[in-house]
Each structure stands twice: as structure tokens, then as C-alpha cells.
Amino acid sequence: MALSYKARRRWSLVVLLIWLPLYIAAALWVVSLFERPGILVELLIYVALGVIWALPFKFVFKGVGQADPDADRDHG
């Protein structure tokens, strides 16, 4: 089932305003459980976690920054 443009915009806000802060807090907590391995290793972990969070939500963010594709049909 494909999400409409408006639904994707709403879900993207939910992801950015609710899921992302929770994910950041969880990532910080998990990394704090381990002894600090080294600044470069820790940086690599944070960069990897920073990319991984968005992969499951790729379909939500796709095309959200573009103009509404359904707007042409409504005003036509």
C-alpha cells in the first residue's frame, strides 16, 4: 500500500519529532554501557548509527521535499 503525499509528510514529522530523539537517546545509552574504546571508534559508531536510523524510513521521506504531485490534479 502506497502512502499519499500528505500521509508521507505527516509520518515524516512523526519520525523526526518523536522517533529520532528516542533513537538518539537509546543510541547514547547503549554506547555509554561500553567502555570508551577510542575517539575514532566511537565516532565511527555514531556515524554508522546516524545513517542506519533512516534506512527503514526511506519510503516515508522520498519526495517529501518536492511539490505535492497531486496538487496539479486538484486545480486542473
N, C-alpha and C positions, 0 to 999 in steps of 0.2 A: 504494500500500500504506500503510495507516494504522498508525501505531505505537501499541502498547499504552501504558497509563498508566505502567507500570513501565519500559518502554523509554524513554519520553519523559523520565522522571525521571533515568534513568542518562545519557542523552545530554545532558541539561541540565547535569549535573555535569561531564561531559567538556568541554562547551563553556565553562563558566565557569572550570574549573580549568586547562584546557590551552590551548584556543583563544584565550580572551580575553587572558591575559598575553602570548601570542605576538603577537596583533594589536596590543596596546598597544606592545610593543617595536618592532614593524615601523612603526607609525604615528609613533612618536617618531623613529625612524631616518630615515624618509622626510622628515619635516618638518625635521629637522636638516640635511638636504642643501641646503636652500634658505637664502638669506639671510633673516634675520628681517624680515618685511615690516612689521610693526607689531603691537602687542599685541592690538588688536581683530580684525585679520585672522587672527592666529594663534589667538585664542580661537574665532573662527568656524570655523576649520578643525578644531580639536579637538572642538567641539560637533557638527559635521557627522559627523566620523569616529566619535564616540561614539554616534550614532544609527544610522549606516549598518551597523555591525557586527552589530546584532541583527536586521536585516530578513531575511536568509536563514534565520535560526533561529527565526522567529516560530512556525512549526508545532511546534517542539520545546517551547517554553516555554508554549504555550497550554494552560491548565488544570492546570499542574503544581502550583500553589499550592492547588488545590482538594482536597477529599477524593477518595479513589480511587472512581471511579464503578463499578468492578467489585466493590467490597467488598460491596455490597448483595446481589449475586447469589451470592457465595460463602457468606454467612452466612444466606441466606434459606432 
